[in-house]
Amino acid sequence: MTVYTALLDANVLYPAPMRDLLMQLAVMDVFHAKWSADIHREWIEALMRTQPYRDRAKLEQTRDQMDRATRDCVVTGYQGLIASLTLPDPNDRHVLAAAIKGRCDAIVTQNLADFPEAALAPYGIEALHPDDFLLNQMSLDPAAFCTAVAKVRARLKNPPYSVEDYLATLTRQGLVATAGELRQYAALL
């Protein structure tokens, strides 16, 4: 089975519940995760803006742990492509450039309008909402997906999360269909 390669945009790494699930799936090689130093900078700066009480050093530690835990994840050498790309928001060109250089199948983002199909198709890349991406990954290997969810949920100890609490958290993150589909596997989570 071919494993999907996906570039994770900053807006799917910003919320910890979504980041934790995506990271667990990547660590288990359910898919190959990619990102760049620029994407790391974006999600960390966004958290610092919206939650200024956060400890930047701890966020940078999370970044470093992500880089160590996931093989071949940091895309480099894409900067030369940025100027040649056209997107609705020029500030997103680095994301597409990293996806091209990283040979990604998709960009997982909550901002689909920023990555129109016409701009991505020449590179064989699609933009996917995290809910659609996760549903697809679950359909490819439900057992591995449920194992990943169970591992993430087991790490949540302060306070502990019931299956329903965890699925409610995913729903609040906009992962409505994923949470709904996971309900049928509740006994495995």
Secondary structure, DSSP 8 states (H G I E B T S, - for coil): ----EEEE-HHHHSSHHHHHHHHHHHHTTSSEEEB-HHHHHHHHHHHHHH-TTS-HHHHHHHHHHHHHHSTT-B--S-HHHHTT---SSGGGHHHHHHHHHTT-SEEE-S-GGGS-HHHHGGGT-EEE-HHHHHHHHHHH-HHHHHHHHHHHHHH-BTTB--HHHHHHHHHHTT-HHHHHHHGGGGGG-
